[in-house]
Amino acid sequence: MANALRNSFKYGCSGLLSQLSLHCRHGRVCASPYAAVQQRNNSSSAKIKVDLDASTGVAVMWMQSPPVNSLSLDFLTEFAISLEKLEMDRSCRGLIITSTLPKVFSAGLDIMDMYGKSPEHCGEFWKAVQEMWLKVYGSNMVTIAAINGSSPAGGCLMSIACDYRIMADNPRYSIGLNETKLGIVAPFWFKDTMVNTVGHRTTEIALELGLLYTSPEALKIGLVDQLVPEEQVLTTATETMTKWLAIPDHARQITKSMMRKQTIDKLLANREADTHNFVSFITKDSIQRSLRMYLEMLKKRKA
Ligand code: CO8
């Protein structure tokens, strides 16, 4: 199945919302509370665990890939399969993404998938990154990031692709697009998603300096929508989801499409070129050297 999905990246499976396949999920008959336990629909793979409560229509997707939920090709493949299943499941209207790991939501793209790898591998990896963003940013479901730890780079991208962000109120946790600090450049669709979230000027400063914001700073610039004590992140996300699901799906989905379609279409129209740019950039000797130095810095910091 993983191979089938990976193959679909090659041919470009686009975000559902961008195709305007706006089927209404609202107004379905709700199950009785007695049925709730039976209606819990859990699925699990090595790196992703999904709890779908069919009585509320809300799924919680747990990222469970130690040590730091880095977005490797394998992780992204499992992520895409899980998300696609939920998207196709008409009983699921809302998705909360969170982490089982202490202190880390996601460390972003797995650097080991970009370091010392063949151009073919880098191309396949990049298509999986694009697919993750297309699927989350274009989801028909309400998506909430329950950010219970640090979320740099690709972790920030995943968060800002959601409809709403709730972060643990802990100044030791940080979030942002820090690519320039690694000597690499956030691609245009990372930038566009950030601009759509916090505006042009803040994005310009954040991206050029590769800024990571503490959770209070992230709230101040609007990179996250709400801070709560760490132990309340998931319950607050669940309560917030109830408010979002009170809006009729078709109206919310069309509005979401109106806000996001142009940004999604830009990547869809340039997907091949974007992959080509990534591969030729990341395989350059100078960029590989920067990545090696960054990896060494991570190890030294640990020691
Ligand atoms: N990829 C691979 N391995 C990683 C990553 C990563 N992104 N992050 C951490 N690790 C590894 C560490 O090297 C360490 O390995 P080991 O145990 O073998 O020494 C292990 O994970 C644990 O890491 P830490 O000890 O640092 O864990 P902490 O809990 O102390 O800190 C953090 C967690 C805050 C997440 C910290 O690990 C960190 O800051 N990581 C780096 C995050 C980062 O800078 N990510 C950027 C990735 S690039 C990206 O997402 C977008 C790229 C866009 C490409 C565009 C090109 C054109």
Residues whose N, C-alpha, C, O or C-beta is under 5 A from the ligand:
A	BS01	CO8	P67 V68 S70 V104 A107 G108 L109 D110 I111 M112 S150 P152 A153 G154 I184 V185 A186 P187 F278 F281 L298 K299 K302
